[in-house]
Amino acid sequence: MTQLANSPSSLSEFQLRDGIYFPHNYAQLNNTAHKQKWDAIGKTYYGSQKIETITETSAIKQDYTLLGGRPGGTWNKFPMNKSVDSILEIGCGYGRAPLHLSKDKNLQCQKYYAIDISESLLRRLIKVKEEYNFFPDAEFNIICNSAENLPLADNSMDLVISNCVFMHIPHAQLRNLLTEIFRVLKPGGMFVFNHSFHNKACPSHIIHNFIRNLNIFSKNPIYLKQYSAIEIQEMLNSAGIQTKCPQYIVEPTTEYAILPETIKGIPLPFAKAINRSLKPSDAWKDTLAYGFSAYSIPLE
């Protein structure tokens, strides 16, 4: 079962129900279109609902990668056998990234803080913890809220992680969130934002943007935001990263694209094969990369 800490003072304004901390204005938050959208997405997010029908004889019980695969990218560089006191995960979903880090990298912590706006995903996170017992010695503090105002003390987190989240957040809100992240991160702490920013120079995104803008009446409110490497660095610096992590890297992902693989949900013939065949030179990686990751030094 999930081991939950007693309500820490920084979460004293929240209500703990069924293993999840909810803000006192949860009814108001629940009525927002943004939360309703993510609660709906969370019900079938990447097939994670499979965990809800797991049995002792299910293959998925023995192999967690059958649930959501093994995340790659920057996580491949994460050091083995690292131990920290506290971890904060932004946009934790059902726990795909920490499950991998715990099982494959033997990452250990004493306190794990997970925040996500989707209650359906957080309830699945509790189920994933029960089935796979990742971070076995840690206290779990699971928070259902927007991450723009983190209910955590200054300089309290050793490691902040996030996986494929920031591109969903509007620009002004993302700046606020980054400021909050570096407020709670300890000086000399570590952060890993894997595949967190989509690349505005990527031809696939440019084509998709053009098609999207043809329809001014029906636009996806969580359409993925895009940035250049320089813009990402500027946001991180403005958020106060230099006082906590003077050395960090913003690097292109190793997925490249010149064509969108789907348009309005319809697969584009041969686009996937063409994108997978791309092997750009170093000079073209920042242009053709699907996105960017950012992390502090050292990882390996």
TAHUNOR-V585598 format. One record per residue. N is the residue number from 1. RES is the residue in one letter. D_LAST is the distance of its C-alpha to the last C-alpha in Angstrom with 1 decimal. Layout:
n = (N/N)
res = (RES/RES)
d_last = (D_LAST/D_LAST)
This chain:
n = (1/2/3/4/5/6/7/8/9/10/11/12/13/14/15/16/17/18/19/20/21/22/23/24/25/26/27/28/29/30/31/32/33/34/35/36/37/38/39/40/41/42/43/44/45/46/47/48/49/50/51/52/53/54/55/56/57/58/59/60/61/62/63/64/65/66/67/68/69/70/71/72/73/74/75/76/77/78/79/80/81/82/83/84/85/86/87/88/89/90/91/92/93/94/95/96/97/98/99/100/101/102/103/104/105/106/107/108/109/110/111/112/113/114/115/116/117/118/119/120/121/122/123/124/125/126/127/128/129/130/131/132/133/134/135/136/137/138/139/140/141/142/143/144/145/146/147/148/149/150/151/152/153/154/155/156/157/158/159/160/161/162/163/164/165/166/167/168/169/170/171/172/173/174/175/176/177/178/179/180/181/182/183/184/185/186/187/188/189/190/191/192/193/194/195/196/197/198/199/200/201/202/203/204/205/206/207/208/209/210/211/212/213/214/215/216/217/218/219/220/221/222/223/224/225/226/227/228/229/230/231/232/233/234/235/236/237/238/239/240/241/242/243/244/245/246/247/248/249/250/251/252/253/254/255/256/257/258/259/260/261/262/263/264/265/266/267/268/269/270/271/272/273/274/275/276/277/278/279/280/281/282/283/284/285/286/287/288/289/290/291/292/293/294/295/296/297/298/299/300)
res = (M/T/Q/L/A/N/S/P/S/S/L/S/E/F/Q/L/R/D/G/I/Y/F/P/H/N/Y/A/Q/L/N/N/T/A/H/K/Q/K/W/D/A/I/G/K/T/Y/Y/G/S/Q/K/I/E/T/I/T/E/T/S/A/I/K/Q/D/Y/T/L/L/G/G/R/P/G/G/T/W/N/K/F/P/M/N/K/S/V/D/S/I/L/E/I/G/C/G/Y/G/R/A/P/L/H/L/S/K/D/K/N/L/Q/C/Q/K/Y/Y/A/I/D/I/S/E/S/L/L/R/R/L/I/K/V/K/E/E/Y/N/F/F/P/D/A/E/F/N/I/I/C/N/S/A/E/N/L/P/L/A/D/N/S/M/D/L/V/I/S/N/C/V/F/M/H/I/P/H/A/Q/L/R/N/L/L/T/E/I/F/R/V/L/K/P/G/G/M/F/V/F/N/H/S/F/H/N/K/A/C/P/S/H/I/I/H/N/F/I/R/N/L/N/I/F/S/K/N/P/I/Y/L/K/Q/Y/S/A/I/E/I/Q/E/M/L/N/S/A/G/I/Q/T/K/C/P/Q/Y/I/V/E/P/T/T/E/Y/A/I/L/P/E/T/I/K/G/I/P/L/P/F/A/K/A/I/N/R/S/L/K/P/S/D/A/W/K/D/T/L/A/Y/G/F/S/A/Y/S/I/P/L/E)
d_last = (32.2/30.1/30.0/30.8/30.9/34.2/34.4/32.6/34.6/32.5/33.5/37.1/38.4/37.1/38.9/37.2/38.6/37.6/34.1/33.4/33.9/36.3/37.5/41.2/41.8/40.3/43.5/43.3/39.7/40.7/43.3/41.0/40.6/36.8/36.4/38.9/37.1/33.8/35.7/37.3/34.1/32.5/35.3/34.1/30.5/28.9/31.2/29.7/33.3/33.2/31.8/35.2/37.1/34.9/36.8/36.1/36.7/34.6/31.9/29.7/30.1/28.3/25.7/24.1/22.9/26.6/26.7/24.3/22.2/18.5/16.8/14.5/13.2/10.2/10.2/9.2/5.6/5.8/4.9/8.3/11.2/10.5/13.9/15.4/19.1/19.4/18.0/20.0/19.9/22.0/24.0/23.0/25.6/26.0/22.5/20.8/17.2/17.3/19.1/16.4/13.6/16.1/17.3/14.6/11.5/13.9/13.1/16.1/18.1/21.7/22.6/21.8/23.6/24.1/26.3/28.0/31.4/32.3/34.0/34.2/30.4/30.1/32.7/30.8/27.6/29.8/30.9/27.4/26.6/29.9/29.3/25.7/25.2/21.6/20.5/23.5/23.9/23.4/26.3/26.4/27.8/28.5/30.0/32.1/32.4/31.3/28.1/29.7/31.0/28.5/30.5/28.0/28.3/26.9/23.7/23.4/20.0/16.7/14.8/16.4/15.6/17.8/18.2/20.8/23.0/23.7/25.6/28.2/29.0/31.6/30.7/32.4/31.0/27.4/27.9/29.2/26.4/23.7/25.9/26.0/22.3/21.8/24.9/23.6/20.0/19.9/19.4/15.9/14.9/12.2/13.1/12.2/15.2/14.8/17.6/19.5/21.7/24.0/24.8/28.3/28.7/28.0/31.4/31.2/31.0/33.8/36.1/35.4/36.1/39.4/40.6/39.7/41.7/44.7/45.3/45.7/47.0/44.4/40.8/37.9/37.1/33.4/33.1/29.6/29.1/27.7/26.2/25.1/21.9/24.1/25.6/22.4/21.4/24.9/24.7/21.6/23.1/26.4/25.0/24.0/20.2/20.7/22.0/19.0/15.9/17.2/14.1/13.0/12.8/15.4/15.1/17.4/17.0/17.6/20.8/23.8/27.4/30.8/32.9/32.8/32.8/35.2/37.9/39.5/38.0/39.6/37.4/37.8/38.7/36.3/33.9/31.1/31.6/31.8/28.5/26.6/28.1/26.7/24.5/24.6/24.0/21.5/24.6/25.3/21.9/22.4/25.9/25.5/22.3/23.4/21.2/18.3/15.2/14.2/11.3/10.6/8.3/5.7/3.8/0.0)
